[in-house]
Amino acid sequence: DIEQDAEDPSVFVVLGKDRSWFNQKGAVMFECPDPEHFRLTVTFLGNASNSNNHFGNTFADLSRQEQSEQANWMVMAGVAPCGYALTGCNDCKQGFYFLFHVNYRRTSWRIVGCPHNCELAGLGVRQGLYTCDPQREGQLEISAWEGQELSVEYSNKSLWVLNGGVRVARGCWLQCEHGLPEQEYRPVILTANCTTKFRATVS
């Protein structure tokens, strides 16, 4: 369900129409140079004319029809045990992830941890605890714009949200008081059943 670009293997595409919530349609696991510390970065891309990857004021200026044709509404990025075989369905139950879901005005990303028995501990200007209950207010939000680099970083058994290469929050799972379970992890992206095109890099 997820296609890798034949000319640029860092680019992936998924087709779909359900942008209301995350119903998985595809998954990809990446190798990493150092399993103890790695960063997975996602940059959303548009179609050939880049007419379907707009955010903020540019999105607001589009016609209703053009707005309905926009891609890149959500993605999950995180880690899974290296021995786990991705199925493309319910993979979020095996591993630890952050769901990035852009709001309907496409001005900000709402971020929740998955599994949802989690809080995000914000850093800097976002200092504080943020819920990961999808049904509650008080989720972590960061501004959204075209060309943005969204990243997750695994280091010292912790999983971090990064925006533009800067850490903005750490995932705090209820069952992981002393960090994520002692396993060897790999970076993973889970895609939803909505049209999505992105470049993924691991460092």
Summary of the structure (lengths in Angstrom):
residues: 203
radius of gyration: 16.1
end to end distance: 25.3
largest distance: 50.0
contacts: 634
relative contact order: 0.30
helix: 8%
strand: 47%
